[in-house]
Amino acid sequence: MIHKASVVEALKKVDQNILKLDSGLLSTIQKLNKPTGKYNLEKTILQLKEFGDNLIIQTMFTRGEVNGLLIDNTSEDDLSAWQKAIETIQPKMVMIYTIDRDTPFLGLKKISKDEMNEIAKRIKLLGINVQISA
């Protein structure tokens, strides 16, 4: 809903804005998040950037199969695109996590703590703090 000015203005009054971005690739977002209506990833990234240092990006990492579609936002292509998006947005922090409980899609798998640490290193190299929940 950050395409609505009233939503952005309300969120800018919040102490800690935690907004999700689960991928830097539109194809992965469409499979994993299933946005409704017209969704423009590039525009979303620019809108997230407008929050400045009052933004925390939250990302869930997973892989598996849902309805016959392979989902993996830990592939190198996906991680590179996500890292580039994070670099563009420049949030004050990134929170990364993986599946912790059953999901409506039984084919999704949890990412290991070691993999989460490797993903976190990529963001730390950008000078952005990372919190890992695994």
Secondary structure as GFF3:
##gff-version 3
##sequence-region A 1 134
A	DSSP	alpha_helix	5	11	.	.	.	ID=ss1
A	DSSP	beta_strand	17	20	.	.	.	ID=ss2
A	DSSP	alpha_helix	26	32	.	.	.	ID=ss3
A	DSSP	alpha_helix	41	49	.	.	.	ID=ss4
A	DSSP	beta_strand	55	61	.	.	.	ID=ss5
A	DSSP	beta_strand	63	66	.	.	.	ID=ss6
A	DSSP	beta_strand	69	72	.	.	.	ID=ss7
A	DSSP	alpha_helix	76	89	.	.	.	ID=ss8
A	DSSP	beta_strand	93	98	.	.	.	ID=ss9
A	DSSP	beta_strand	108	109	.	.	.	ID=ss10
A	DSSP	alpha_helix	113	124	.	.	.	ID=ss11
A	DSSP	beta_strand	129	133	.	.	.	ID=ss12
###
